[in-house]
Amino acid sequence: MRALHAGASRVFSLASPCVIVKTFDGVKGLEKYDKDGIIDKISGVHGLGRSVGKFLDGRFTVFCLENLRSFSGDVIIDDPQRKLILHRPRFPGGESHPGFLDFAINMIHLDRAHLRFLTVSVHGLRETLFYTLFSHLQVYKNRTDIQSALPLIKDGVVSLDGGLLRPNGSFCLGRSKNLEVKFVVTTDVSSLPENVAEMEEQVKHKNWEKEMVLEYMKREEDLLKQVKELYRKQKQELMDYVTQPAVTQTSCESPATHSPATPGSNPFGAKLSNKWR
């Protein structure tokens, strides 16, 4: 898998007619046009091809990883290959087909250098690119297994002896002598440090820890908001309770208040001694 550069995006080419980019900026950087809509042959991927003596005259497919519909399920956390959790196809009685080997997407082995490529939504090549290409494609031992497993097949199937059933229900028959399915992958790692794979794993682990810490902080902030709101309500209830008795007491004492004493009156209600009578 060869890495190219288009602007600030990193581009990966699986084969000559197919290019994979991480973001839409990579798509825009591959090809430029003049004011009349004519392709600029000296910029983007066309200019890169010219620099190595190769010219792109036909169409080519571009996959943008962040625009692909990624796998909505879970991956096996403790699997270094990040294989997808897919349920083995079973008949209504619960038994599985003996000729079923695996799902094609989980039979792809990615080297560690490519496992580090993640989208913003933390999806790797298996959950995005290869899921788009293979979906739930099943792999069986031979063509006879395919015929007996038809009720279990939804997204197509291949067999080791060249059998092929497409998702639309069409079979590929005839000789399979020249049938060959392969991925041409070239990797230039001569200039990389020996421990680059280990470093990449450490970075990936640190990013995962960062995501966990951020998620924990968010939960703690939500709890703090709830506690503050509860404190505010309880404080208000306490203030209402403290001030309410004072208001009641004042209202109860008001009718018993006497007017100022008039001359000759005895406001204290004390009895006069015989001395003053």
Sequence and secondary structure as in RCSB ss.txt:
>XXXX:A:sequence
MRALHAGASRVFSLASPCVIVKTFDGVKGLEKYDKDGIIDKISGVHGLGRSVGKFLDGRFTVFCLENLRSFSGDV
IIDDPQRKLILHRPRFPGGESHPGFLDFAINMIHLDRAHLRFLTVSVHGLRETLFYTLFSHLQVYKNRTDIQSAL
PLIKDGVVSLDGGLLRPNGSFCLGRSKNLEVKFVVTTDVSSLPENVAEMEEQVKHKNWEKEMVLEYMKREEDLLK
QVKELYRKQKQELMDYVTQPAVTQTSCESPATHSPATPGSNPFGAKLSNKWR
>XXXX:A:secstr
 EEEEETTEEEEEEETTEEEESSHHHHHHH  B TTS B TTSHHHHHHHHTT    S  EEEEGGGS    S B
 TT TT  B     B TTS B TTEEEEGGGS    HHHHT   TTS  TIIIIIHHHHTT EEESSHHHHHHTG
GG SS EEETTS EE TTS EE S  TT           TTS TTHHHHHHHHHHHHHHHHHHHHHHHHHHHHHH
HHHHHHHHHHHHHHHHHHHHHHHHHHHHGGG      TT  TT     GGG 
